Structure formats: structure tokens, C-alpha cells
Amino acid sequence: MSVSATEPASRLRYSPSVEAALDRIERELEGAYRFNRRAMAILLLQGDLDADEAVARSEGERYERVAAIVRAVRAECGAACEEAIGAARREAAARLVERFVRGPSSRHVSFQERLSRICTSPITGVPVLVLVLWLGLYQFVGVFGGGTLVGWLEEGLFGQVVNPAVTAWVQRAVPWPWLSSLFVGEYGIWTLAVTYCVALIFPIVGTFFLAFSALEDSGYFPRLALLVDRLFKAIGLSGKAVIPIVLGFGCDTMATMVTRILETRRERLIATFLLSLAIPCSAQIGVMTALLHDHPAAFWVWGGVVAGILVLIGFLTSRLLPGEPSRFAMEMPPLRLPRLGNILSKTVARMQWYFLEVLPLFVVASIILWVGQLTGAFRWALAGLVPVVRLLGLPDAAAETFLFGFFRRDYGAAGLYRLEQTGALTGNQLLVAVVTLTIFVPCIAQFLMTKKERGTRAAISMAAFIFPFAILTGAVLNWTLHALGVSL
């Protein structure tokens, strides 16, 4: 598994077993591709989904034969093929660097490099991460976005000006109360779906995406990946998995699709499961942070419980699934001051994409709730959830929040926000509700993406585990707080 330092990358030779597998696949390819057939064989052997789609288009009826051979080869060598390919490439790159790269015997260490070392060292990197979470997430997103901006928009502009005017106009235009309630009732399209999206979700998601884009443009995330690489190995992942995990804090649906970059099926399965279980999306994070901004201790308990679940479930899953995490190699860009133009363009693009996905789902959910209210099905569903929320130590009114959560977790979080504003929840109840909703069933869009990427059986199995696990976790947390006499 060696190569001459001057040998072109396309002539890279792998181990005999990998070469035999590549030859076997390459001989079956007859279509026209952007890359040569050896490159396509390598991509197929690594499980690249885009390459698989290209082969399906080019080979036509021959695709099933090619796919069967790829499956047979991967079944024979498993992750060993991908590891061997990666190891050979790293060895070749190291040989080239050793031969051609020269540097001064001593050099000045810049401020940016010193700061980079601080961010990646376990001793100093963890406090830096805590500071980033405190300033970027808690203060900017939670206090400013979820407190100041939401208060101005929801309670001021929409609560006192927009919604009363729209309600009056709709009730004059639609004289039938049962029909007008579709638009401006308790679960109306305008008073619930649009108000949640614009007055509640918009400022929270907007501030989150601003903070996320600033960190992304600064070059901090690759250093975070290096910092958590050792921890990730304990849960069956490499530091490279920090990319979909971090993206999950923006949108778990998008992050599930990005798990394609992980080298082995085992890693992709573990990462998808953890995204569904313990990674809250931007709207959830913002709303949860806003909910807890008056309870700093509860905020850190929430973060600690969710992080503990992530590590524990990841560790157990990695022990149940055979194989080892792949080695980690990532380009390390320089640290720099974020550029305002980059931050704004990324934030606008993400906000546009988010609202195009979320607003239609919120509208559909409002219509379903309206129909359920008219037919009485909504009342029956709430009655079925009341024993669950009582098990969690929550008031019966919280059943509505969890019903919202079945449509989207951020929809449920927004409902919880409105419930908290009425003063119906104590600090302990708020913490229990926030933890339970964070690890609640995945949203519809994420479930469909999981089904597409990992298969129907895997998607259903994940959802079937997550719901009872979330309820059990909330119940245990409620019991523990009461047993220890903790009051937050």
C-alpha cells in the first residue's frame, strides 16, 4: 500500500484486496462519466450516493448487476476497504509533503496561530467553547433574540397592532365563526402559524443564524472538530462528524443529508440517530434559550443533560454496531475576523430556505388542529396526552405543547414559550419540559430525510425509540429534582 512520491494521484495503488475489488467493479462499468472508471469504482466502493445515482443513470439495465457487485464487495471487506483507501492517500500525501515542502528552521508564531492553538487545546479549548456558548447562544440568541426582539414583535407589534386589525377584518369578511376561526381563531393560520413564524421564530432563528454564520466565517468550526475528535471517537464517530452535528444546530434535516460526507455506513447511521435524538435545531435552541434566559442554572442543566444523553446513547450505539470510526483529516483554514458581507449573505440564504420549509408546515399543522378542534379529535388527542404530561410533573395545559411537537419540535417549543408567558410553569417544570421536547420525536421533514438516506426500517426504529425515551428521561429528571429538593 505504497506509492512513489512522483507518481500521479490517478496512479495511486492500494492494497491487493482493494485493487482486486476495484478491478472487479471497474470491469462492469460501460457508461460515460465525468471521471474515469477507476475513479467511479473508488467512489462506489466508498458508498458515495452521488456516484451511485450517476451509475444508475448511465448504466441503465446494467445498474442492478453493478450494484450487486458493489454490495458483495462491501460485504466482504466492510469498512476495511474505506480505511485502506484513506490510509493509502494519507501515506502518499505525507510522502509528497516530506519530499517537496520546506520551511524555515524557526519562525514567528502569529497571534492568529496562538489563538488557534488555544481553541484546539483541551485545557483552553473547553473554556473557549463555554464562552462562545454563553455569549453567542445564551446572551445574543436567548436574551436579545428570544427576549428583546420577540417581546417587541410578538407582544408589541403583532399582539397590539397587527393581529387585532387582521382579526377584525377577517371577522367582518367571514361572518361564520366556525370558518373565520380557520384564519384568526385559537389555531388560526394567521394568529397561530404566521404569528409563530414571523413574530416568534423569525427573531430567534435570525439571531441564531447570524451567530452561526459569524463563527463559520471565522474558521472556528474546524478547530472545534479537532477539539472534540477524541470525544467523538468514544461515540463511534470521527472529528469529521462535527460538520453534520454542527449543521444540525441549524437544521437537522439538512444535517441528515450532509452525513453523506462520513466515510462508513456505521458512522452515517450513528450520526443520523444522534441528530434525531439529541441535536436541537436553530428554532428549538433559540426558543429554549429564550425560555430559560431567566433561569441560568436551568440553562446549564439543560445543556448538560442533553450533552450527557448524546455521549451515553452514542457510546452504547457504537458498541452495538460493529466497526471502528474512521481516521480524521481536515483542512485547517486560518482564523480571521468574520466578514460582514459573508455573514449577511449566509444568514439571508438560510433564513429564506428555512421559511420556505417551515411556514407551509406550520400552516398545514394549523389546518389539522382546526379540523381536530371542530370534529372533537383534537380534544381526544389532548386527553390521551394528559397522563403523559402528568407523569412529567407538568400541568394538563402542556399536553397541547406536546401535540404541537408531533408536527415539528420547534412548533412544540413555540407552544411551550406561549405557555410559559402565562406563568403556568415553575422553573423545574420548565426545565423538564425543555429537556423532553429537545429529545422528542424528529420533525416530519427530518423523518422523511432519514427515510431517504438510511431507509424506512432505520427511520421507524429511531422514531419508535426516541418517543418513549424522551418521556422516560423527562420523568426521571422530574423525579430527581423532587428527590434532591432542587428548585430552579
C-alpha positions as CSV (number, residue, x, y, z in Angstrom):
1,M,0.0,0.0,0.0
2,S,2.7,2.4,-1.0
3,V,3.3,4.8,-3.9
4,S,6.2,6.7,-5.4
5,A,6.3,10.3,-4.4
6,T,6.4,11.4,-8.0
7,E,3.6,9.1,-9.1
8,P,0.4,10.9,-10.2
9,A,-2.6,10.7,-7.9
10,S,-4.5,8.8,-10.5
11,R,-1.9,6.1,-10.5
12,L,-2.1,5.6,-6.7
13,R,-2.0,1.9,-5.9
14,Y,-3.9,0.5,-2.9
15,S,-3.6,-2.8,-1.1
16,P,-4.1,-6.0,-3.2
17,S,-7.6,-6.7,-1.8
18,V,-8.7,-3.2,-2.6
19,E,-7.2,-3.3,-6.0
20,A,-8.9,-6.6,-6.8
21,A,-12.3,-5.1,-5.6
22,L,-11.8,-2.0,-7.8
23,D,-10.9,-4.1,-10.9
24,R,-14.0,-6.2,-10.3
25,I,-16.2,-3.1,-10.2
26,E,-14.4,-1.2,-13.0
27,R,-14.9,-4.1,-15.5
28,E,-18.6,-3.8,-15.1
29,L,-18.8,-0.1,-15.9
30,E,-19.7,0.7,-19.5
31,G,-21.4,4.1,-19.3
32,A,-19.9,7.6,-19.9
33,Y,-18.8,9.5,-16.8
34,R,-17.1,12.8,-15.9
35,F,-14.4,10.8,-14.2
36,N,-12.6,7.7,-15.4
37,R,-14.0,4.3,-14.5
38,R,-11.4,3.7,-11.8
39,A,-12.4,6.9,-10.0
40,M,-16.1,5.9,-10.3
41,A,-15.2,2.4,-8.9
42,I,-13.5,4.0,-5.9
43,L,-16.5,6.3,-5.2
44,L,-18.9,3.3,-5.4
45,L,-16.7,1.3,-3.1
46,Q,-16.7,4.2,-0.6
47,G,-20.5,4.3,-0.7
48,D,-20.8,7.7,-2.4
49,L,-24.5,8.3,-3.1
50,D,-24.0,10.8,-5.9
51,A,-21.7,8.4,-7.7
52,D,-24.4,5.6,-7.3
53,E,-27.0,7.9,-8.8
54,A,-24.7,8.7,-11.8
55,V,-24.1,5.0,-12.4
56,A,-27.8,4.3,-12.2
57,R,-28.4,6.9,-14.9
58,S,-25.5,5.8,-17.2
59,E,-25.7,2.0,-16.9
60,G,-29.5,1.6,-17.3
61,E,-30.5,-2.0,-17.1
62,R,-26.9,-2.9,-16.1
63,Y,-27.1,-0.9,-12.9
64,E,-28.5,-3.7,-10.9
65,R,-25.6,-6.0,-11.8
66,V,-23.1,-3.3,-10.9
67,A,-24.9,-2.5,-7.6
68,A,-25.0,-6.2,-6.7
69,I,-21.2,-6.5,-7.2
70,V,-20.6,-3.3,-5.1
71,R,-22.8,-4.7,-2.3
72,A,-21.0,-8.1,-2.5
73,V,-17.6,-6.4,-2.4
74,R,-18.5,-4.1,0.5
75,A,-20.0,-7.1,2.4
76,E,-16.7,-8.9,2.0
77,C,-14.4,-6.1,3.1
78,G,-16.7,-3.7,5.0
79,A,-15.1,-0.6,6.4
80,A,-11.6,-2.1,5.8
81,C,-11.8,-1.0,2.1
82,E,-12.6,2.6,3.0
83,E,-9.9,2.6,5.7
84,A,-7.3,1.2,3.3
85,I,-8.2,3.8,0.6
86,G,-7.9,6.6,3.2
87,A,-4.7,5.3,4.6
88,A,-3.0,5.0,1.2
89,R,-4.0,8.5,0.3
90,R,-2.6,9.9,3.6
91,E,0.6,8.0,3.2
92,A,1.0,9.3,-0.4
93,A,0.3,12.9,0.8
94,A,2.8,12.5,3.6
95,R,5.5,11.4,1.2
96,L,4.9,14.3,-1.1
97,V,5.0,16.8,1.8
98,E,8.2,15.3,3.2
99,R,9.9,15.5,-0.2
100,F,8.7,18.9,-1.5
101,V,7.6,21.1,1.4
102,R,10.4,23.1,3.0
103,G,10.1,25.7,5.8
104,P,12.3,27.9,7.9
105,S,14.0,26.2,10.9
106,S,12.4,28.8,13.1
107,R,9.5,31.1,12.5
108,H,7.4,33.7,14.2
109,V,4.2,32.5,15.7
110,S,1.4,34.9,14.8
111,F,-1.4,36.0,17.1
112,Q,-3.9,34.0,14.9
113,E,-1.9,30.8,15.3
114,R,-1.6,31.3,19.0
115,L,-5.4,31.8,19.2
116,S,-5.9,28.7,17.0
117,R,-3.8,26.6,19.5
118,I,-5.9,28.0,22.4
119,C,-9.1,26.9,20.6
120,T,-7.8,23.3,19.9
121,S,-6.1,22.6,23.2
122,P,-8.3,20.5,25.6
123,I,-7.2,22.7,28.6
124,T,-8.0,26.1,27.0
125,G,-10.4,25.0,24.2
126,V,-13.2,23.9,26.5
127,P,-13.4,27.3,28.3
128,V,-13.4,29.0,25.0
129,L,-16.3,26.8,23.9
130,V,-18.2,27.6,27.1
131,L,-17.6,31.3,26.4
132,V,-18.8,31.0,22.8
133,L,-22.0,29.2,24.0
134,W,-22.6,31.8,26.7
135,L,-22.1,34.9,24.6
136,G,-23.3,33.6,21.2
137,L,-26.1,31.3,22.3
138,Y,-27.4,32.4,25.7
139,Q,-26.9,36.2,25.6
140,F,-27.3,37.0,21.9
141,V,-29.8,34.4,20.8
142,G,-31.6,33.8,24.1
143,V,-31.6,37.1,25.8
144,F,-31.5,39.5,22.9
145,G,-33.3,37.5,20.2
146,G,-35.7,35.5,22.3
147,G,-36.3,38.2,24.9
148,T,-35.9,41.7,23.5
149,L,-36.8,41.1,19.8
150,V,-39.6,38.6,20.4
151,G,-41.1,40.9,23.1
152,W,-41.1,43.8,20.6
153,L,-42.5,41.8,17.7
154,E,-44.9,39.3,19.4
155,E,-46.2,41.3,22.3
156,G,-45.9,44.7,20.8
157,L,-46.3,44.8,17.0
158,F,-48.4,41.7,16.5
159,G,-50.1,41.5,19.8
160,Q,-51.3,45.1,20.0
161,V,-51.4,46.2,16.3
162,V,-51.3,43.6,13.6
163,N,-53.4,40.7,15.0
164,P,-56.3,42.8,16.3
165,A,-56.6,44.5,12.9
166,V,-56.4,41.3,10.9
167,T,-58.9,39.6,13.3
168,A,-61.4,42.4,13.0
169,W,-61.1,42.4,9.2
170,V,-61.5,38.6,8.9
171,Q,-64.5,38.5,11.2
172,R,-66.2,41.2,9.1
173,A,-65.4,39.5,5.8
174,V,-66.2,36.0,7.0
175,P,-69.4,36.1,9.2
176,W,-69.4,32.4,10.1
177,P,-67.4,31.9,13.3
178,W,-66.5,28.3,12.5
179,L,-64.9,29.4,9.2
180,S,-63.3,32.6,10.5
181,S,-61.6,30.6,13.2
182,L,-59.6,28.9,10.5
183,F,-57.8,32.1,9.9
184,V,-57.9,34.0,13.2
185,G,-59.0,31.5,15.8
186,E,-57.0,29.9,18.6
187,Y,-55.3,27.7,16.0
188,G,-55.8,30.0,13.0
189,I,-53.5,30.2,10.1
190,W,-52.7,33.9,10.8
191,T,-53.0,34.0,14.6
192,L,-51.0,30.8,15.2
193,A,-48.9,29.7,12.1
194,V,-47.9,33.1,10.7
195,T,-47.6,34.7,14.1
196,Y,-45.4,31.9,15.4
197,C,-43.2,32.1,12.2
198,V,-42.8,35.8,12.0
199,A,-43.1,37.2,15.5
200,L,-41.6,34.3,17.4
201,I,-39.4,32.1,15.2
202,F,-38.0,34.9,12.9
203,P,-36.1,36.9,15.5
204,I,-34.8,33.8,17.3
205,V,-33.7,31.9,14.1
206,G,-32.4,35.2,12.7
207,T,-30.1,35.8,15.6
208,F,-29.0,32.2,15.7
209,F,-28.1,32.2,12.0
210,L,-26.2,35.5,12.5
211,A,-24.1,33.9,15.3
212,F,-23.7,30.7,13.4
213,S,-22.5,32.4,10.2
214,A,-20.1,34.6,12.2
215,L,-18.5,31.5,13.8
216,E,-18.4,29.7,10.5
217,D,-16.7,32.6,8.7
218,S,-14.1,33.0,11.4
219,G,-12.8,29.4,10.9
220,Y,-13.7,28.3,14.4
221,F,-15.7,25.2,13.5
222,P,-12.7,23.2,12.1
223,R,-10.9,23.9,15.4
224,L,-14.0,22.7,17.3
225,A,-13.9,19.5,15.2
226,L,-10.3,18.9,16.2
227,L,-11.1,19.7,19.9
228,V,-13.9,17.1,20.0
229,D,-12.3,14.4,17.9
230,R,-11.3,12.3,20.9
231,L,-14.7,12.6,22.4
232,F,-16.4,11.7,19.2
233,K,-14.3,8.6,18.9
234,A,-15.8,7.4,22.1
235,I,-19.3,7.5,20.4
236,G,-18.2,5.8,17.3
237,L,-17.5,8.9,15.2
238,S,-14.5,10.9,14.0
239,G,-14.0,14.6,14.3
240,K,-15.3,15.0,10.8
241,A,-18.8,14.2,12.1
242,V,-18.7,17.6,13.8
243,I,-19.7,19.1,10.4
244,P,-23.2,17.5,10.2
245,I,-23.6,17.7,14.0
246,V,-22.9,21.5,14.0
247,L,-25.1,21.9,10.9
248,G,-27.8,20.1,12.9
249,F,-28.0,23.1,15.2
250,G,-29.2,25.0,12.2
251,C,-31.5,22.3,10.7
252,D,-31.4,18.6,11.4
253,T,-33.0,17.8,8.0
254,M,-30.1,19.4,6.2
255,A,-27.6,17.9,8.5
256,T,-29.0,14.4,8.0
257,M,-28.3,14.8,4.2
258,V,-24.8,16.1,5.0
259,T,-24.0,12.8,6.8
260,R,-23.1,11.6,3.3
261,I,-19.6,13.0,3.9
262,L,-18.9,10.4,6.6
263,E,-16.8,7.5,5.3
264,T,-18.6,4.5,6.7
265,R,-22.2,3.4,6.8
266,R,-21.8,2.8,10.6
267,E,-20.8,6.4,11.1
268,R,-23.6,7.7,9.0
269,L,-26.1,5.6,10.9
270,I,-24.8,6.8,14.3
271,A,-24.7,10.4,13.3
272,T,-28.2,10.3,11.9
273,F,-29.5,8.7,15.1
274,L,-27.9,11.3,17.3
275,L,-29.2,14.1,15.1
276,S,-32.7,12.8,15.5
277,L,-32.3,12.3,19.2
278,A,-30.2,14.9,20.9
279,I,-29.4,17.8,18.5
280,P,-32.0,20.6,18.7
281,C,-32.4,22.7,15.5
282,S,-31.9,26.5,15.4
283,A,-35.6,27.3,16.2
284,Q,-35.6,24.9,19.1
285,I,-32.3,26.2,20.5
286,G,-33.5,29.8,20.2
287,V,-36.9,29.2,21.8
288,M,-35.4,27.0,24.6
289,T,-32.7,29.6,25.3
290,A,-35.3,32.3,25.4
291,L,-37.4,30.3,27.8
292,L,-34.5,29.7,30.1
293,H,-33.0,33.2,30.0
294,D,-34.4,34.0,33.4
295,H,-33.1,30.7,34.8
296,P,-29.3,30.5,34.1
297,A,-28.9,27.3,36.3
298,A,-31.7,25.6,34.3
299,F,-30.0,26.6,31.1
300,W,-26.7,24.8,32.1
301,V,-28.6,21.8,33.4
302,W,-30.5,21.5,30.1
303,G,-27.2,21.7,28.2
304,G,-25.6,19.1,30.5
305,V,-28.5,16.6,30.3
306,V,-28.7,16.8,26.5
307,A,-24.9,16.5,26.1
308,G,-24.9,13.6,28.5
309,I,-27.6,11.8,26.5
310,L,-25.6,12.5,23.3
311,V,-22.5,10.9,24.8
312,L,-24.3,8.0,26.5
313,I,-26.5,6.9,23.6
314,G,-23.7,7.4,21.2
315,F,-21.4,5.3,23.3
316,L,-23.9,2.5,23.6
317,T,-24.8,2.6,19.9
318,S,-21.2,2.5,18.9
319,R,-20.8,-0.7,21.0
320,L,-23.9,-2.3,19.4
321,L,-22.8,-1.6,15.8
322,P,-19.6,-3.3,14.7
323,G,-16.6,-1.4,13.3
324,E,-14.3,1.4,14.2
325,P,-14.5,5.1,13.5
326,S,-12.5,6.3,10.5
327,R,-9.4,8.4,10.9
328,F,-9.8,12.1,10.9
329,A,-8.2,14.5,8.5
330,M,-9.5,18.0,7.8
331,E,-8.1,21.2,6.2
332,M,-7.5,23.9,8.9
333,P,-8.2,27.3,7.4
334,P,-6.7,30.4,9.2
335,L,-8.6,32.2,11.9
336,R,-9.8,35.6,10.8
337,L,-12.3,38.3,11.6
338,P,-15.7,37.4,10.1
339,R,-16.6,39.5,7.1
340,L,-19.9,41.3,7.4
341,G,-20.9,40.6,3.8
342,N,-20.4,36.9,4.2
343,I,-22.3,36.8,7.4
344,L,-25.3,38.7,6.0
345,S,-25.4,36.7,2.7
346,K,-25.3,33.3,4.5
347,T,-27.9,34.4,7.1
348,V,-30.3,35.7,4.4
349,A,-29.9,32.5,2.3
350,R,-30.5,30.3,5.4
351,M,-33.5,32.3,6.5
352,Q,-35.1,32.1,3.1
353,W,-34.5,28.4,2.9
354,Y,-35.8,27.9,6.5
355,F,-39.1,29.8,5.9
356,L,-39.8,28.2,2.6
357,E,-39.7,24.8,4.5
358,V,-41.3,25.9,7.8
359,L,-44.1,28.2,7.0
360,P,-46.1,25.7,4.8
361,L,-45.7,23.0,7.5
362,F,-47.0,25.4,10.2
363,V,-50.0,26.3,8.0
364,V,-50.7,22.6,7.4
365,A,-50.4,22.0,11.2
366,S,-52.8,24.8,11.9
367,I,-55.4,23.5,9.5
368,I,-55.1,20.0,11.0
369,L,-55.5,21.4,14.5
370,W,-58.5,23.5,13.3
371,V,-60.2,20.4,11.8
372,G,-59.4,18.5,15.0
373,Q,-61.0,21.2,17.1
374,L,-64.2,21.2,15.0
375,T,-64.5,17.4,15.0
376,G,-63.5,16.8,18.6
377,A,-60.5,14.7,17.6
378,F,-58.2,17.4,19.0
379,R,-59.9,17.1,22.4
380,W,-59.5,13.3,22.3
381,A,-55.8,13.6,21.4
382,L,-55.2,16.0,24.3
383,A,-57.0,13.7,26.7
384,G,-54.6,10.9,25.6
385,L,-51.6,13.1,26.3
386,V,-52.7,14.3,29.7
387,P,-51.4,11.2,31.6
388,V,-48.1,11.7,29.8
389,V,-47.6,15.3,30.9
390,R,-48.8,14.4,34.4
391,L,-46.0,11.7,34.5
392,L,-43.6,14.5,33.7
393,G,-45.0,16.7,36.5
394,L,-46.4,19.2,34.1
395,P,-49.8,20.9,34.1
396,D,-52.5,19.5,31.8
397,A,-52.2,22.5,29.5
398,A,-48.8,21.3,28.5
399,A,-50.5,18.4,26.5
400,E,-51.2,20.9,23.8
401,T,-47.5,21.7,23.5
402,F,-46.6,18.1,23.0
403,L,-49.3,17.7,20.5
404,F,-47.7,20.6,18.5
405,G,-44.4,18.8,18.9
406,F,-45.7,15.8,16.8
407,F,-45.8,18.2,13.8
408,R,-42.5,19.9,14.4
409,R,-40.3,20.1,17.5
410,D,-39.8,23.8,17.0
411,Y,-43.7,24.2,16.8
412,G,-43.9,22.5,20.1
413,A,-41.2,24.7,21.5
414,A,-43.1,27.8,20.4
415,G,-46.2,26.5,22.1
416,L,-44.2,26.0,25.3
417,Y,-43.0,29.6,25.0
418,R,-46.5,30.9,24.9
419,L,-47.5,28.6,27.9
420,E,-44.5,29.9,29.9
421,Q,-45.6,33.5,29.2
422,T,-48.8,32.9,31.1
423,G,-46.8,31.9,34.2
424,A,-48.2,28.4,34.2
425,L,-44.8,26.7,34.7
426,T,-42.3,26.7,37.6
427,G,-38.6,26.6,36.9
428,N,-38.4,22.9,37.5
429,Q,-41.4,22.2,35.2
430,L,-39.9,24.5,32.5
431,L,-36.6,22.5,32.7
432,V,-38.4,19.1,32.4
433,A,-40.5,20.3,29.5
434,V,-37.5,21.8,27.7
435,V,-35.4,18.6,28.1
436,T,-38.3,16.4,27.0
437,L,-39.1,18.4,23.9
438,T,-35.4,18.7,22.9
439,I,-35.2,14.9,22.6
440,F,-38.7,14.4,21.3
441,V,-39.7,12.7,18.1
442,P,-38.0,14.2,15.0
443,C,-39.9,16.6,12.8
444,I,-41.7,15.3,9.7
445,A,-39.1,16.8,7.3
446,Q,-36.2,15.2,9.2
447,F,-38.0,11.8,9.4
448,L,-38.6,11.8,5.6
449,M,-34.9,12.7,5.0
450,T,-33.8,9.9,7.4
451,K,-36.1,7.5,5.5
452,K,-34.4,8.6,2.2
453,E,-30.8,8.4,3.5
454,R,-30.9,5.4,5.9
455,G,-34.0,3.5,4.8
456,T,-37.6,3.0,6.1
457,R,-36.7,0.5,8.7
458,A,-34.0,2.6,10.3
459,A,-36.2,5.7,10.3
460,I,-39.1,3.9,12.0
461,S,-36.8,2.2,14.5
462,M,-35.3,5.6,15.5
463,A,-38.6,7.3,16.0
464,A,-40.0,4.3,17.9
465,F,-37.1,4.5,20.3
466,I,-37.0,8.3,20.7
467,F,-40.5,9.0,21.9
468,P,-40.7,6.7,24.9
469,F,-37.0,7.5,25.7
470,A,-37.9,11.2,25.8
471,I,-40.8,10.7,28.1
472,L,-38.7,8.4,30.4
473,T,-35.9,10.9,30.5
474,G,-38.3,13.7,31.5
475,A,-40.0,11.6,34.1
476,V,-36.6,10.6,35.6
477,L,-35.4,14.2,35.6
478,N,-38.7,15.4,37.3
479,W,-38.3,12.7,40.0
480,T,-34.6,13.5,40.6
481,L,-35.3,17.2,41.0
482,H,-38.0,16.5,43.6
483,A,-35.9,13.8,45.4
484,L,-33.0,16.2,45.7
485,G,-35.2,19.1,46.8
486,V,-33.9,21.3,43.9
487,S,-35.9,24.3,42.9
488,L,-34.8,26.3,39.9
